[in-house]
């Protein structure tokens, strides 16, 4: 089960080529969401190397931050950014649940989605630039990428419904035991406390989780649950939250 969960996590969340899982059921799907931070480690390593290289050759901090975040987006096929834009379009389209879900299903980005995408990317890039200037950009980049994927276990915890009867959201919604989601948070917070000033590491992960929780709650209220797009949106706002708290 763990091997299939890892394959699903890497195959879904990254461009790393892995064999297809032997089976995908709710146990495997839940395991993949718990192991999402593990799948994010290669992306975090790439971001950290880019930030380090930028510091080494004297690149402006904003440029290093943009390159690092761009590489992470490339390494995840832009999956979460696309989800963020679609979620924003759906939430901004109509108070009618069916209409909002239909807008999200179309996949093209409207003005609300584009504006949200630009704003969140600016926040992420500016915040990572601040962390680089403050002297802990490498750690901030790595923690943000990993913790951003860590919130997937929260978004798929037992009790969180799916907005649709089909799709990725239906496969993973409610598939993670609450204790497992809590354990992921504890591990991430402890890890962040080791690589950043301890209090800042804890605050960064908490802020990231709070940002994702706020979006999750809004989507459950408006859409009736989660979709694959909602999960991607939660990842991106969590990354922004972690970086903001790490930026000074």
RARA-V777333 format. One record per residue. N is the residue number from 1. SS is DSSP state (@ for helix, = for strand, . for the rest). PHI is phi in radians with two decimals (none if undefined). PSI is psi as a letter, one per 30 degrees, with the letter a starting at -180 (* if undefined). Layout:
BEGIN
n:N ss:SS phi:PHI psi:PSI
n:N ss:SS phi:PHI psi:PSI
END
This chain:
BEGIN
n:1 ss:. phi:none psi:e
n:2 ss:@ phi:-1.13 psi:e
n:3 ss:@ phi:-1.11 psi:e
n:4 ss:@ phi:-1.12 psi:e
n:5 ss:@ phi:-1.12 psi:e
n:6 ss:@ phi:-1.11 psi:e
n:7 ss:@ phi:-1.06 psi:e
n:8 ss:@ phi:-1.15 psi:e
n:9 ss:@ phi:-1.10 psi:e
n:10 ss:@ phi:-1.17 psi:e
n:11 ss:@ phi:-1.19 psi:e
n:12 ss:@ phi:-1.50 psi:e
n:13 ss:@ phi:-1.74 psi:f
n:14 ss:. phi:-2.43 psi:l
n:15 ss:. phi:-1.62 psi:g
n:16 ss:. phi:-1.10 psi:k
n:17 ss:. phi:-1.44 psi:k
n:18 ss:. phi:-2.35 psi:l
n:19 ss:. phi:-1.09 psi:l
n:20 ss:. phi:-1.14 psi:k
n:21 ss:. phi:-1.03 psi:k
n:22 ss:. phi:-1.15 psi:e
n:23 ss:. phi:-2.62 psi:k
n:24 ss:. phi:-2.18 psi:j
n:25 ss:. phi:-2.16 psi:a
n:26 ss:@ phi:-1.18 psi:e
n:27 ss:@ phi:-1.15 psi:e
n:28 ss:@ phi:-1.15 psi:e
n:29 ss:@ phi:-1.08 psi:e
n:30 ss:@ phi:-1.11 psi:e
n:31 ss:@ phi:-1.10 psi:e
n:32 ss:@ phi:-1.11 psi:e
n:33 ss:@ phi:-1.21 psi:e
n:34 ss:@ phi:-1.17 psi:e
n:35 ss:. phi:-1.55 psi:g
n:36 ss:@ phi:-0.94 psi:e
n:37 ss:@ phi:-1.08 psi:e
n:38 ss:@ phi:-1.16 psi:e
n:39 ss:@ phi:-1.11 psi:f
n:40 ss:. phi:-1.41 psi:f
n:41 ss:@ phi:-1.01 psi:e
n:42 ss:@ phi:-1.05 psi:e
n:43 ss:@ phi:-1.14 psi:e
n:44 ss:@ phi:-1.11 psi:e
n:45 ss:@ phi:-1.13 psi:e
n:46 ss:@ phi:-1.08 psi:e
n:47 ss:@ phi:-1.06 psi:e
n:48 ss:@ phi:-1.12 psi:e
n:49 ss:@ phi:-1.12 psi:e
n:50 ss:@ phi:-1.14 psi:e
n:51 ss:@ phi:-1.09 psi:e
n:52 ss:@ phi:-1.07 psi:e
n:53 ss:@ phi:-1.13 psi:e
n:54 ss:@ phi:-1.08 psi:e
n:55 ss:@ phi:-1.15 psi:e
n:56 ss:@ phi:-1.13 psi:e
n:57 ss:@ phi:-1.72 psi:g
n:58 ss:. phi:1.42 psi:g
n:59 ss:. phi:-1.15 psi:k
n:60 ss:. phi:-1.00 psi:k
n:61 ss:@ phi:-1.04 psi:e
n:62 ss:@ phi:-1.15 psi:e
n:63 ss:@ phi:-1.16 psi:e
n:64 ss:@ phi:-1.07 psi:e
n:65 ss:@ phi:-1.10 psi:e
n:66 ss:@ phi:-1.11 psi:e
n:67 ss:@ phi:-1.13 psi:e
n:68 ss:@ phi:-1.11 psi:e
n:69 ss:@ phi:-1.20 psi:e
n:70 ss:@ phi:-1.14 psi:e
n:71 ss:@ phi:-1.15 psi:e
n:72 ss:@ phi:-1.12 psi:e
n:73 ss:@ phi:-1.08 psi:e
n:74 ss:@ phi:-1.11 psi:e
n:75 ss:@ phi:-1.27 psi:f
n:76 ss:. phi:-2.05 psi:g
n:77 ss:. phi:1.07 psi:g
n:78 ss:. phi:1.13 psi:g
n:79 ss:@ phi:-1.01 psi:e
n:80 ss:@ phi:-1.32 psi:e
n:81 ss:@ phi:-1.12 psi:e
n:82 ss:@ phi:-1.08 psi:e
n:83 ss:@ phi:-1.12 psi:e
n:84 ss:@ phi:-1.08 psi:e
n:85 ss:@ phi:-1.10 psi:e
n:86 ss:@ phi:-1.15 psi:e
n:87 ss:@ phi:-1.14 psi:e
n:88 ss:@ phi:-1.09 psi:e
n:89 ss:@ phi:-1.09 psi:e
n:90 ss:@ phi:-1.13 psi:e
n:91 ss:@ phi:-1.17 psi:e
n:92 ss:@ phi:-1.57 psi:f
n:93 ss:@ phi:-1.38 psi:e
n:94 ss:. phi:-2.90 psi:l
n:95 ss:. phi:-1.42 psi:f
n:96 ss:. phi:-1.39 psi:k
n:97 ss:@ phi:-1.04 psi:e
n:98 ss:@ phi:-1.09 psi:e
n:99 ss:@ phi:-1.14 psi:e
n:100 ss:@ phi:-1.09 psi:e
n:101 ss:@ phi:-1.18 psi:e
n:102 ss:@ phi:-1.15 psi:e
n:103 ss:@ phi:-1.07 psi:e
n:104 ss:@ phi:-1.17 psi:e
n:105 ss:@ phi:-1.20 psi:f
n:106 ss:@ phi:-1.07 psi:e
n:107 ss:. phi:1.59 psi:f
n:108 ss:. phi:-1.41 psi:k
n:109 ss:. phi:-1.68 psi:k
n:110 ss:. phi:-1.65 psi:a
n:111 ss:@ phi:-1.06 psi:e
n:112 ss:@ phi:-1.14 psi:e
n:113 ss:@ phi:-1.12 psi:e
n:114 ss:@ phi:-1.14 psi:e
n:115 ss:@ phi:-1.09 psi:e
n:116 ss:@ phi:-1.11 psi:e
n:117 ss:@ phi:-1.06 psi:e
n:118 ss:@ phi:-1.09 psi:e
n:119 ss:@ phi:-1.08 psi:e
n:120 ss:@ phi:-1.15 psi:e
n:121 ss:@ phi:-1.13 psi:e
n:122 ss:@ phi:-1.12 psi:e
n:123 ss:@ phi:-1.09 psi:e
n:124 ss:@ phi:-1.05 psi:e
n:125 ss:@ phi:-1.17 psi:e
n:126 ss:@ phi:-1.11 psi:e
n:127 ss:@ phi:-1.19 psi:e
n:128 ss:@ phi:-1.15 psi:e
n:129 ss:@ phi:-1.04 psi:e
n:130 ss:@ phi:-1.11 psi:e
n:131 ss:@ phi:-1.14 psi:e
n:132 ss:@ phi:-1.11 psi:e
n:133 ss:@ phi:-1.09 psi:e
n:134 ss:@ phi:-1.32 psi:f
n:135 ss:. phi:1.74 psi:g
n:136 ss:. phi:-2.30 psi:h
n:137 ss:@ phi:-1.15 psi:e
n:138 ss:@ phi:-1.08 psi:e
n:139 ss:@ phi:-1.13 psi:e
n:140 ss:@ phi:-1.09 psi:e
n:141 ss:@ phi:-1.08 psi:e
n:142 ss:@ phi:-1.13 psi:e
n:143 ss:@ phi:-1.12 psi:e
n:144 ss:@ phi:-1.09 psi:e
n:145 ss:@ phi:-1.14 psi:e
n:146 ss:@ phi:-1.25 psi:e
n:147 ss:@ phi:-1.16 psi:e
n:148 ss:@ phi:-1.03 psi:e
n:149 ss:@ phi:-1.36 psi:f
n:150 ss:@ phi:-1.10 psi:f
n:151 ss:@ phi:-1.21 psi:f
n:152 ss:@ phi:-1.08 psi:e
n:153 ss:@ phi:-1.17 psi:e
n:154 ss:@ phi:-1.12 psi:e
n:155 ss:@ phi:-1.19 psi:f
n:156 ss:. phi:-1.93 psi:g
n:157 ss:= phi:-1.20 psi:l
n:158 ss:. phi:-0.95 psi:k
n:159 ss:. phi:1.78 psi:f
n:160 ss:. phi:-1.57 psi:j
n:161 ss:. phi:-1.44 psi:l
n:162 ss:= phi:-1.62 psi:k
n:163 ss:. phi:-1.34 psi:f
n:164 ss:. phi:-2.26 psi:l
n:165 ss:. phi:-1.41 psi:f
n:166 ss:. phi:-2.40 psi:l
n:167 ss:. phi:1.66 psi:l
n:168 ss:@ phi:-1.05 psi:e
n:169 ss:@ phi:-1.01 psi:e
n:170 ss:@ phi:-1.17 psi:e
n:171 ss:@ phi:-1.23 psi:e
n:172 ss:@ phi:-1.82 psi:f
n:173 ss:. phi:-1.05 psi:k
n:174 ss:. phi:1.20 psi:g
n:175 ss:. phi:-1.60 psi:f
n:176 ss:= phi:-1.86 psi:k
n:177 ss:. phi:-1.03 psi:k
n:178 ss:@ phi:-1.03 psi:e
n:179 ss:@ phi:-1.11 psi:e
n:180 ss:@ phi:-1.22 psi:e
n:181 ss:@ phi:-1.09 psi:e
n:182 ss:@ phi:-1.15 psi:e
n:183 ss:@ phi:-1.13 psi:e
n:184 ss:@ phi:-1.05 psi:e
n:185 ss:@ phi:-1.05 psi:e
n:186 ss:@ phi:-1.08 psi:e
n:187 ss:@ phi:-1.11 psi:e
n:188 ss:@ phi:-1.16 psi:e
n:189 ss:@ phi:-1.11 psi:e
n:190 ss:@ phi:-1.12 psi:e
n:191 ss:@ phi:-1.14 psi:e
n:192 ss:@ phi:-1.11 psi:e
n:193 ss:@ phi:-1.18 psi:f
n:194 ss:@ phi:-1.48 psi:e
n:195 ss:@ phi:-1.78 psi:f
n:196 ss:. phi:-1.97 psi:l
n:197 ss:. phi:-0.86 psi:k
n:198 ss:@ phi:-0.94 psi:e
n:199 ss:@ phi:-1.20 psi:e
n:200 ss:@ phi:-1.23 psi:e
n:201 ss:@ phi:-1.08 psi:e
n:202 ss:@ phi:-1.10 psi:e
n:203 ss:@ phi:-1.09 psi:e
n:204 ss:@ phi:-1.06 psi:e
n:205 ss:@ phi:-1.18 psi:e
n:206 ss:@ phi:-1.09 psi:e
n:207 ss:@ phi:-1.10 psi:e
n:208 ss:@ phi:-1.05 psi:e
n:209 ss:@ phi:-1.16 psi:e
n:210 ss:@ phi:-1.13 psi:e
n:211 ss:@ phi:-1.09 psi:e
n:212 ss:@ phi:-1.14 psi:e
n:213 ss:@ phi:-1.12 psi:e
n:214 ss:@ phi:-1.11 psi:e
n:215 ss:@ phi:-1.16 psi:e
n:216 ss:@ phi:-1.04 psi:e
n:217 ss:@ phi:-1.07 psi:e
n:218 ss:@ phi:-1.12 psi:e
n:219 ss:@ phi:-1.22 psi:e
n:220 ss:@ phi:-1.12 psi:e
n:221 ss:@ phi:-1.17 psi:e
n:222 ss:@ phi:-1.51 psi:e
n:223 ss:@ phi:-1.82 psi:f
n:224 ss:. phi:1.59 psi:g
n:225 ss:. phi:2.78 psi:a
n:226 ss:= phi:-1.84 psi:l
n:227 ss:. phi:-2.24 psi:l
n:228 ss:@ phi:-1.05 psi:e
n:229 ss:@ phi:-1.12 psi:e
n:230 ss:@ phi:-1.07 psi:e
n:231 ss:@ phi:-1.07 psi:e
n:232 ss:@ phi:-1.10 psi:e
n:233 ss:@ phi:-1.07 psi:e
n:234 ss:@ phi:-1.12 psi:e
n:235 ss:@ phi:-1.04 psi:e
n:236 ss:@ phi:-1.19 psi:e
n:237 ss:@ phi:-1.25 psi:f
n:238 ss:@ phi:-1.15 psi:e
n:239 ss:@ phi:-1.03 psi:e
n:240 ss:@ phi:-1.06 psi:e
n:241 ss:@ phi:-1.13 psi:e
n:242 ss:@ phi:-1.06 psi:e
n:243 ss:@ phi:-1.18 psi:e
n:244 ss:@ phi:-1.03 psi:e
n:245 ss:@ phi:-1.27 psi:f
n:246 ss:. phi:-1.74 psi:g
n:247 ss:. phi:-1.49 psi:g
n:248 ss:. phi:-2.32 psi:*
END
